[in-house]
Amino acid sequence: MNEQWKMNRAVQSIDPKKIEIMELLVNQCRGKNLEDILPDLMAASSRLAEQGIAFTNEETGIIIDALSETMTGQEKQRLEMLRNMIL
């Protein structure tokens, strides 16, 4: 499984709790279609909110980039549209 997203310099400064959740989320969602990923993204965001934590736009972008690595071209286009709406 590709863990290239962890090499992003921005990841080095992210709270370890967030990195753990990001890692779980990426592993859970990788290979799923976009419709199946969205509920997982919302659930992860809710878990963070319960702890008083939220993903920044940059962190959300890192997650989206990691998930798009295994997507088809069409899925990537749809994910990009979603990215533009939420970031």
ChimeraX attribute file (.defattr): number of C-alpha atoms within 10 A of each C-alpha:
attribute: neighborCount
match mode: 1-to-1
recipient: residues
	/A:1	6
	/A:2	10
	/A:3	10
	/A:4	10
	/A:5	18
	/A:6	16
	/A:7	9
	/A:8	9
	/A:9	9
	/A:10	12
	/A:11	16
	/A:12	11
	/A:13	8
	/A:14	13
	/A:15	10
	/A:16	11
	/A:17	11
	/A:18	17
	/A:19	16
	/A:20	11
	/A:21	15
	/A:22	21
	/A:23	17
	/A:24	12
	/A:25	18
	/A:26	23
	/A:27	15
	/A:28	13
	/A:29	19
	/A:30	18
	/A:31	16
	/A:32	13
	/A:33	14
	/A:34	18
	/A:35	9
	/A:36	11
	/A:37	17
	/A:38	14
	/A:39	12
	/A:40	15
	/A:41	18
	/A:42	11
	/A:43	12
	/A:44	19
	/A:45	16
	/A:46	14
	/A:47	14
	/A:48	16
	/A:49	12
	/A:50	10
	/A:51	8
	/A:52	8
	/A:53	14
	/A:54	16
	/A:55	16
	/A:56	11
	/A:57	12
	/A:58	12
	/A:59	17
	/A:60	18
	/A:61	15
	/A:62	19
	/A:63	19
	/A:64	19
	/A:65	18
	/A:66	22
	/A:67	24
	/A:68	20
	/A:69	14
	/A:70	16
	/A:71	17
	/A:72	11
	/A:73	10
	/A:74	9
	/A:75	15
	/A:76	18
	/A:77	13
	/A:78	12
	/A:79	18
	/A:80	15
	/A:81	11
	/A:82	14
	/A:83	15
	/A:84	9
	/A:85	8
	/A:86	10
	/A:87	10
